[in-house]
Amino acid sequence: MAVVLLILGLMSAGVTVDFLVENHVARAQAHSFMLFGSTVQLSDPALVLLGFALGVLTILFLGLALRLRRRHGSRRRMGRRVRELERENDQLRSKPGESPDESPRQRNG
């Protein structure tokens, strides 16, 4: 799956670069628009490049967030498992008639 996503990412980058080269980034007609109260002039290829860059950043941030969330979840599961095993150990040690230092291997063998 990772290889497929890598190939798709490279293809989208290739299409964007092809568009920018064909439309002459430096000589394209500029469009003006308002952004945060100021007027900005950008050409069509520059707008495409900006959109591509913002899309890449969005994907990177989402991937990082999902990875961190997965790590946090596995740590939480591991902590629950440790607490469960500690309770189980305490129950096994508190059984009457058995020495807490005696392991099952010593009793059976």
C-alpha positions as CSV (number, residue, x, y, z in Angstrom):
1,M,0.0,0.0,0.0
2,A,2.8,2.4,0.8
3,V,4.4,1.8,-2.6
4,V,1.1,2.7,-4.3
5,L,0.8,5.9,-2.3
6,L,4.4,6.8,-3.1
7,I,3.7,6.3,-6.8
8,L,0.5,8.4,-6.7
9,G,2.4,11.1,-4.8
10,L,5.2,11.2,-7.4
11,M,2.6,11.2,-10.2
12,S,0.8,14.2,-8.8
13,A,4.1,16.0,-8.3
14,G,5.0,15.2,-11.9
15,V,1.7,16.6,-13.2
16,T,2.1,19.8,-11.2
17,V,5.6,20.3,-12.4
18,D,4.5,19.6,-16.0
19,F,1.7,22.2,-15.7
20,L,4.1,24.8,-14.3
21,V,6.7,24.3,-17.1
22,E,4.1,24.4,-19.9
23,N,2.5,27.6,-18.6
24,H,5.7,29.5,-18.0
25,V,5.5,30.5,-14.4
26,A,7.5,33.8,-14.8
27,R,5.6,35.0,-17.9
28,A,2.0,34.0,-17.0
29,Q,-0.7,36.7,-16.5
30,A,-1.1,37.7,-12.9
31,H,-4.4,37.8,-11.1
32,S,-4.9,39.9,-8.0
33,F,-7.0,38.9,-5.0
34,M,-7.5,40.0,-1.4
35,L,-5.8,37.9,1.3
36,F,-5.9,38.9,5.0
37,G,-6.7,42.5,4.0
38,S,-4.0,43.0,1.5
39,T,-3.9,42.7,-2.3
40,V,-1.8,39.8,-3.7
41,Q,-1.0,39.2,-7.4
42,L,-0.1,35.7,-8.5
43,S,-0.2,34.0,-11.8
44,D,-2.2,30.8,-12.5
45,P,0.8,28.5,-12.3
46,A,1.9,30.1,-9.1
47,L,-1.6,29.5,-7.7
48,V,-1.4,25.9,-8.7
49,L,2.0,25.5,-7.1
50,L,0.7,27.2,-3.9
51,G,-2.4,24.8,-3.9
52,F,-0.1,21.8,-4.4
53,A,2.2,22.9,-1.6
54,L,-0.7,23.4,0.8
55,G,-2.1,20.0,-0.1
56,V,1.2,18.4,0.6
57,L,1.4,20.1,4.0
58,T,-2.1,19.1,4.8
59,I,-1.4,15.4,4.1
60,L,1.9,15.5,6.1
61,F,0.2,17.1,9.1
62,L,-2.7,14.5,9.0
63,G,-0.3,11.7,8.6
64,L,1.8,12.9,11.6
65,A,-1.4,13.3,13.7
66,L,-2.6,9.8,12.9
67,R,0.9,8.3,13.6
68,L,1.0,10.1,17.0
69,R,-2.5,9.1,17.9
70,R,-1.7,5.4,17.1
71,R,1.4,5.5,19.3
72,H,-0.6,7.1,22.1
73,G,-3.2,4.4,21.8
74,S,-0.7,1.5,21.8
75,R,1.0,3.0,24.9
76,R,-2.4,3.2,26.6
77,R,-3.2,-0.5,25.7
78,M,0.2,-1.5,26.9
79,G,-0.3,0.3,30.3
80,R,-3.7,-1.5,30.7
81,R,-2.1,-4.8,29.9
82,V,0.7,-4.2,32.5
83,R,-1.9,-3.3,35.2
84,E,-3.9,-6.4,34.3
85,L,-0.8,-8.7,34.6
86,E,0.2,-7.1,37.9
87,R,-3.3,-7.8,39.3
88,E,-3.0,-11.4,38.0
89,N,0.4,-11.8,39.7
90,D,-1.0,-10.4,43.0
91,Q,-3.9,-12.9,42.8
92,L,-1.6,-15.8,42.1
93,R,0.8,-14.8,44.9
94,S,-2.1,-14.5,47.4
95,K,-3.4,-18.1,46.8
96,P,-3.3,-20.1,50.1
97,G,-1.0,-23.0,50.5
98,E,1.6,-21.7,48.1
99,S,4.8,-19.9,48.8
100,P,5.1,-16.6,46.9
101,D,8.7,-17.4,46.0
102,E,7.9,-20.8,44.5
103,S,7.6,-20.8,40.8
104,P,5.4,-23.2,38.8
105,R,8.5,-24.8,37.4
106,Q,9.8,-25.7,40.9
107,R,6.4,-27.2,41.9
108,N,6.1,-29.3,38.7
109,G,9.7,-30.4,38.2
